Amino acid sequence: MRVHACACVLRVRPTTPSATTTGSDIAVFDASSVRADPKIAAMVPKAAKSDGKLTIGSNLYYAPADFKQGETPVGYEMDVMRAVAARMGLDLEIQESSFDSILPRIPKRYEAGASAFTITNERTANFNMIQYYEVGTSGRWRPATLEIHARIDMRADDRRPNGHPPRRDDRQKGEEMP
């Protein structure tokens, strides 16, 4: 079974009065300024409308995407999901879960998942995945001071510090990934 998602484009300007801080200089988007769109609300399946909420699963340990401030789920993905639920005419219910149990629980327990998922062929075979940001790495140094002190041996089963598998970008210059 393929699970379908409803998405909408929102114009968010962080300098508007709806952008606030949560007491520790973390800017959040106040989704209360987002209004329901009748055309989008009409597309929401009756099963999702029945309780008036969009229930999502999220692993809240991946700042700045998804994390907790006190007991409140925050992060840019939580801001996006609050706005999406509001646009659909629903409230958002965020249920914390382990990362690898979120997708298997859609649609039985959750109607969607938001947890900084990498889009893969395996996932897109079963789910509609929406890419709404790009992540990259950049650095700046003076070439005269660049010295490599140790060769990094990256194996396919090695993990980066954040627990994710290595990417092609993790290799040393001239080194091939297995």
N, C-alpha and C positions, 0 to 999 in steps of 0.2 A: 504494500500500500504506500502511496506517495502522499506525503503531508504537504499541503499548500500553505503559503504564508501571504498575508496581506501587508503591503508596505506603503508608506506614503512619504512624500518629500516635504520636509519642513524647512523653513528659513529661520535659522536661529542666529541671532546677533548677540554675542556675549555682553555687549554694552547696554542692552535694553534693561529696563527695570525688572524684567522677569529673570535676569541672570543674577543670582545671589551667591553669597558664600555661606558655608556651613559652620562657621566659627573657627576654622583653621585654614583660611585662605584657599579652600578648594572650591572652585566655581562650579555651580550646578545650574542646570536649566530648570526653571520652575514650570513644570508642565501644566500648571493650572491656567496658564495663558493660552493653551491650545484648546480649540473648540472642536467638537465632534463635526464631522463632515457627513451629511445625510447620505450621500452617494456611497461613501466607504462603509458607513454603518449598515447600509442595506445589503452589503456583500458579506457581512459577518454571518457565519453559519448559526442556525438557531441554537444548536447545542452550546456554542460559546456565549450567545446572548442570554441564555436561560438564567445564569447566575449573575449576569451583569459585570463579569470580570474576565480579564485575560490573565490566565495563570501561566507563569513561566518558571522554568527551572534555571538556576544559575549557581555557579561555584564562585563564591564571593571572596576569592583569594588572589585576584589578578589585577592589582591596581595598575593603571588608572581606569581600566575598563570596568571591572566589577570588584567591589570590596565593601567592607562595612565600616561605618563611622559610628562607633558605639554599637547599637543594634540596628541601625538604619542602613539598608543597602544603598550604596552610592556608586558613582562612576559614570563615565560617558555612555556606556551601554544601558545602564539603568535609566539615565535621562532620556535616551532615545526610546526605550520601551515604554516609559511613562507617557511620552508624547504620542507614540503609536497607539497605545490603549486609549488615550483621550480622543484621538482623531477617530477611532473606531466607535466611540461612544461608550467605552467600558472603563472600569477601574482596573488597576494593575495589582495582581497578587504575585509577589516574588517568593518562591520557595527555594531555600538553600539546599543544594544537593552536591554530591561528589561529581566531579567533571565527567567521568565516564558513564555515569548513570542517567545523565540528562537526556541525550538523544534516544536511548532505548525506551524512555518513559513518555515519549511523544507518540501518539496522542492520548494514551490511556490516563496519564496523570497530569501532563502539561499540554498546553496548546501551542507553546513555543519554547525555545531555549535561547538564552543569551549568555554566552560565557567565553567570549574571544575565541570562537571556533575557527580553526583553519579550514578553508574550503578545500575539500579533496574529492576525487572522483567517487570514492566509496560513499561519502556523505551525500553528494549530489544525486546519487542513484536512488536515494530514499527520501531526501528532503530538499526543499527549495532553500538554498543558502543565499543570503543577501550580503554582498560586500559593500560596506558603506565607509570604509576607511582603508588607507594603505599604511603599512609600517615599513620603515627603512632604518638604515644606520648611516651615520655620517661621522666624520672625524676630521680633525685638522691638526697638522704638525709641521714642523720644519724638517725637510728631508735630511739635513745634516745631523739631526739628533735621533733619527730613526734607526734603531738597532734591534735585531731580533735576537733574544738571549736564549731561547729554547724552541725546539721544533715541537709543535703540537701534533700528537698522533690521534686523529679523530677516527674512531671506529663507528660503525653503524649503530651499535648499541650504547654508545656514549650519550650522555645527556648534557645539555647546556645548564648553566646555573639555575635557570627558571624551570628545569625539569622537562623541557621540550626536547625532541630529537634534534640532532645537528642539521643545519641548513648548508647548502652549497657555500654560502657566504662565510661559514665558520672555518673554512680551510685556509691554510697559509698560501701565499702566492706561489703558483706553480705546482701546487699539490692537488691531486685528484681525490675526490671522495670515492670510497669503495662502491 
